[in-house]
Amino acid sequence: MEVEQLHIAMKVTHNPVFIIWGRTTPAHLSSYAEIYNIPIYYIEDGFIRSIGLGANHVPPLSLCLDKTGLYYDSTQPSDLENI
């Protein structure tokens, strides 16, 4: 999505949130979120994993949504750690 389209979409959305799969947030998205005060949440496979990997298009049996970081990344805090 182009930045201008993103900006238009954010104007019509109440309480927008960016949800990132994994821990790598694109720099332009991070900057945009900071400028417009949009929170970034992270989502990843949860503790209960289905057979096979997501790369094989096998859906997970659980997901972990975190507002702080990811539970498996020890370099930064996570909601689970803070609990």
C-alpha positions in Angstrom: 0.0 0.0 0.0 1.3 3.4 -0.9 1.9 5.9 1.8 -0.8 8.3 0.5 -3.4 5.4 0.3 -2.4 4.4 3.8 -2.9 8.0 5.1 -6.3 8.1 3.5 -7.2 4.8 5.1 -6.1 5.9 8.5 -8.3 9.0 8.3 -11.5 6.9 8.0 -10.5 4.3 10.6 -11.3 4.8 14.2 -8.4 3.8 16.6 -6.1 2.4 13.9 -3.5 -0.2 14.9 -0.7 -1.8 12.8 -0.3 -5.5 13.4 3.1 -6.9 12.3 3.8 -10.6 11.8 7.1 -11.4 13.4 9.5 -8.9 14.9 10.7 -6.9 11.9 8.9 -3.6 11.6 9.6 -1.8 8.3 11.3 1.5 9.0 8.8 3.5 7.0 5.9 1.9 8.9 7.5 2.6 12.2 8.1 6.2 11.3 4.5 6.7 10.1 3.2 5.1 13.2 5.2 7.4 15.4 4.2 10.5 13.5 0.5 9.7 13.7 0.6 8.1 17.1 -0.6 4.7 15.8 0.3 1.7 18.0 2.1 -1.3 16.6 1.2 -4.8 17.8 3.0 -8.0 17.0 1.5 -11.3 16.1 3.1 -14.7 15.8 2.4 -18.4 16.2 1.5 -19.2 19.8 2.8 -21.9 22.0 0.4 -24.5 20.5 1.7 -25.2 17.0 0.0 -27.2 14.3 1.8 -29.8 12.3 3.9 -28.2 9.6 5.0 -24.6 9.2 3.3 -21.5 8.1 5.5 -21.5 5.0 3.6 -24.6 3.9 0.3 -22.7 4.4 -0.7 -24.8 7.5 -2.6 -22.5 9.9 -1.4 -22.4 13.5 -3.6 -23.8 16.3 -2.9 -20.7 18.4 -1.7 -17.1 17.9 0.0 -14.7 20.2 -0.9 -11.0 19.9 1.5 -8.8 21.9 1.5 -5.0 22.3 5.1 -4.8 23.5 7.2 -7.4 21.7 7.3 -11.1 21.0 7.4 -13.8 23.7 10.4 -15.6 22.2 12.6 -12.4 21.7 14.7 -12.0 24.8 16.3 -8.8 23.5 13.1 -6.8 24.4 10.2 -7.0 26.8 6.9 -8.6 25.9 3.4 -8.6 27.4 3.9 -12.1 28.6 7.1 -11.1 30.4 5.4 -8.1 31.9 2.6 -10.3 33.3 
